[in-house]
Amino acid sequence: MCFSAGASFAGGAIISAVGVAAQTKVVKPSQRFFAVIPFFFGFQQVAEGVLWVTLGSAKYPVLQDAATYIFLATALV
C-alpha cells in the first residue's frame, strides 16, 4: 500500500479474505491455482507492514531482512 503499517496490514487482511472467498468458489481443481493468487498479494502486504514497523528500529534485523526478502520476492514475481 505504501501508506503506513496499518494500511498494509489492513490491505493484507482484506486481500486474504478475498482469497478465502475465491477458494470457496472453486468448482474445478484447475481453478485452485488462480484462486490462491490473492493469498500471495495478501502475504506481500503483510510483509510490507512488517517492514514499516521494523525499518525505523534496529531491534529486529532478522525480521526486517526476512520481510524484505519476502516482499521483494513476491513483488518481482
Residue pairs with C-beta under 8 A, 6 or more apart in sequence:
1 7
1 8
1 11
1 45
1 48
2 48
4 52
5 49
5 50
5 52
5 53
6 49
8 45
8 46
8 48
8 49
8 52
9 45
9 46
9 49
11 42
11 45
12 42
12 43
12 44
12 45
12 46
12 48
12 49
13 42
14 42
15 38
15 41
15 42
15 45
16 38
16 39
16 42
16 43
18 38
18 42
19 35
19 36
19 37
19 38
19 39
19 42
22 34
22 35
22 36
22 37
22 38
23 32
23 35
23 36
25 35
26 32
26 35
40 74
40 77
41 74
43 70
43 74
44 70
44 71
44 74
44 75
47 67
47 70
47 71
47 74
48 67
48 71
50 63
50 64
50 67
51 64
51 67
51 68
51 71
54 60
54 63
54 64
54 67
55 64
